Amino acid sequence: MVKFYRHSAVLLYSGQNPEQKFNNTEHNNKRRYAIAIKALKKKLEKTKTAEVDVESVYKVLPKAEKYIPGSEIPVPRFIWKEQNWPKGFPSSPEEANVDVFTYLEQKDCFRRWKKMQFKEFCVGSFVEVTYADQYASGGSNRFRGICIYKGHWQNSLGASFTLRNVIDNEPLEINFQLYSPLIQELKVLKHQKFKEHQLKYLRDYPPAFSFVSEKMKEQPYTEEPELFEFNEEHQKKIDRWFSRLNQRKL
């Protein structure tokens, strides 16, 4: 406090207000900042060029392969599937050519995948999931249905998929996190796929196309999924379904 009063006394004796001195300092700082911004803008203008660098057009995302932005959806990278690593997973981010965050995230995914031994399934496959449920009598619950949606980034901890089934003439959908510790078991009852990337349109189709019976037995798993296509009988059922809906509206 003594130094403050002495400094103020000197300023008052010299005829200068202490508040005015503070305002001048703030003004000088703003002026220096503006000068630095102008210098930076001039430097950027000089570096501008009409040439296109190939590496600037192609981007290498840590979770995806190299791709041209805007052309196609990038293909997710599964680090543990790219090579036959001695320990099953690369020992460092530099070895995997990814950043630290992606390395740690996919390492957790790999541990979970290795423990559960998840089988590959597609949109359209019949899947059964046994998951922990504190409100269930046995501490767990089971749900089976047709997969109508899978998140694109299945190589991240946010990987998810949606199963749909019709129980007692009531449609039911559950969204699961693939690498969630709540999932105790995942079975692929039937490995099949559709031409579409998602089957949300089944919500408007007859319930028979979303029904998965509880008595259905697990079919032998095949690496290549079976392609499902709508035939003439399916199309007749769909047409009758929509004609009934239109009649109810009238």
N, C-alpha and C positions, 0 to 999 in steps of 0.2 A: 504494500500500500504506500510505503514511503517513496519508493521509486516512481510510482504512478503520479503522486502529487508533485514530486520534483520535476518530472517530465512535463506535466501540465503547466507548472509555474513557468518553465522555460518558454513553452509555447505562448502563454499569455503575455509574458514579458516581451516576446518578439512580435507580438501583435497578431498571432495566428491562433485560430480556434482549434482545440484538439479534435472535435468532430469533423472539421473541415480537412484536417490532416488524414483522418481515416477514410473519408470519402475520396480523397485524391489517390490514396493507395489502392482502393477498390477499382477506381477508374483506370489506373495504370495496368492493373491485372487484366481487366477486360480488354484493354487496348492490345496488350501483348498476346492475348488469346486470339483476338481477331487477326492480328498480323500472322500468327502461326497458321491459322486456317487458310488465309490467302496464299501463303507460301506452299502449303500442302496441295491446294487446288492447282496452282501453277505447275507443280511437279507432276501431278496426275495428268494434266492436259498434255504435257510433253511426252509422256509415256504412251499415250493413245496411238493405236496403229490400226490399219485396216486389215492386217494379216490375221489369219485364224490359226491358232495353234491346235494341233490335233489332240494333244493331251488335255486341253481345256474343254474340248467338245465331248470327249469320252471321260466319264467319271467312274471311279472305282469306289463303290460304296462298301463300307465295312461288312454289311450284312448281305451284299449281293455281288453277282459277277459284273464284269465290265459291260456297259450297255450305253446306247445313245439316248440321252434324255428325251422323252416325248415319243420315241418310236415304239417301244415295247415295255411291258412290265418287267422289271429286273428279276432275274432268277435268284431265289434265296441261296445263300451259301451254308452248307452244313459242314463245318470244319472237320468233324470226326469222320465224315464220309469221303473227304477229298483224297486222302492218302491212307495207307496202312501204317499208322503211327505205331512206334514200338510200345507205347503205353496206352494206345487207343485214342490219345488226344495229344496235340502238340504241347511241348513243355514251356513255351513262351509265346507272347503275342508276336514277337519278331519272326518266329518260325512259322506262325500261321498267317503272317502278313495282314494283321488286323490291329485295331486299337485295343487298349486295355479293357475298356468297358465291354466291347463285343466279345473279347476273349473270356472274361469272367462270366458273362451271361451265358454264352454257349457251353462253357464248362459245366455250369449248373444244369443246363438242359441235357448235356451228355450223361451226367451222373444219374439223372432221373430216368433218361431213356434206357441206359444200361441196366438199371435196377428193375425196371418194369418190363423191358423187352417189348416195347410197343411194336405192333405190326403196322405196316403201311396200309392206309385205307383212303378211299377217294370219296368225293361227293357223289352220293348215290349208294354207298355201301351200307349194309346192315351192321350196326355196331351195338354192343352191349357194354355198359359201364357200371361197375360196382364202386360206389363212393361212400365215404364215411358220412354218417348223419347222426348227430347227437340226439335227435328226436325220434329216431327209429328204435324199434324194440331190440333188435340185435346190434345196434350201433352202426349199422350200414344199410344202404339201400341199393336197389338195382333198377336200371332203366335201359331199355333197348329201343332202338328206332332207326330210321333211315337218316343218314347224314345229309342235310340240305345246305350246309354252309361250312366252309373252312377258311379261317383267316389266312391271308397270303403269307405272312411271315411266321411260318411254322418253326423257324429256327430261333425264335426268341421266346423269352419267358411269358410273353403275352399271347402265345399261340392259343387259339380257341377253335371250337367246332360246335355245331348245333345239331342235336338229334330231334327228330319229330316222330310222333306215333299217335295213334288214335286209340284211346282207352275208353270203353263204355260209350262209344259214339261221341266222345269229346276229344278234340285234338289237343295235344300237349307237346310243348317244345321246351327243351332244356339246353342251355348253353354251358359248355364245360371248358375249363382251362386245361389244356393238354398236360402241362407239367405241374399241375397242382398236386400237392401232397395228399389231398383228400381222395384222389382217385386210387383205389386199391387194386383194381383189375380192369383191363380193357380187352374185350374179345371182338374179333371181326367175324361175324356170323356168315356174311357173304360179301366177298370182295368184287364189287361191280362199280361201274362208273357210267355217267351220262355225258352227253356232248356238251352240256352247259356247265359253267363253272359254279353255279349255285342253283338250288332247286326251290327257291322261295315261292315259285309259281304253284307248287303243290298245295299251297294254302287255299287256292281257288279250285283245285281239282277235286274229284270224288275222293272220299276218305279212304277208299280201298288202295289208292296209290301211296298212301302214307302209313298203311297199317303193317305192323310187324308182330306176328303172333308170338305169344309167350311159349308156345309149344314148339316153335321152330328150333331145329337142332343146328349146331354149328357145322357148316359145310367145310370140306377140305380147302385149306388156304392155297391160293395160287398167286405167284408173283405178279403176273399180268392180269389186271382186273377184266372182268367180263363186261362188254359194252351192252347197255340196255337201250333198246330202241322201241318206240311206240309202234305197235302193229295196227291192223285194221280194227281188231276187236277193241283194243284200248281206245282208239279214236271214236268208235261208236259209243262206248261208255261215256267218254268225255262230252260228246255232242248231246247225248240224252241228259246228262247232268246239267249242262248249261241251258238246255231247252226247258227243263223243269224250273230252273231258277228264273228264267224269263217269264214263264207262265205265272209264277207266284207274284212277280212284280206287277203283272197286269191285273 
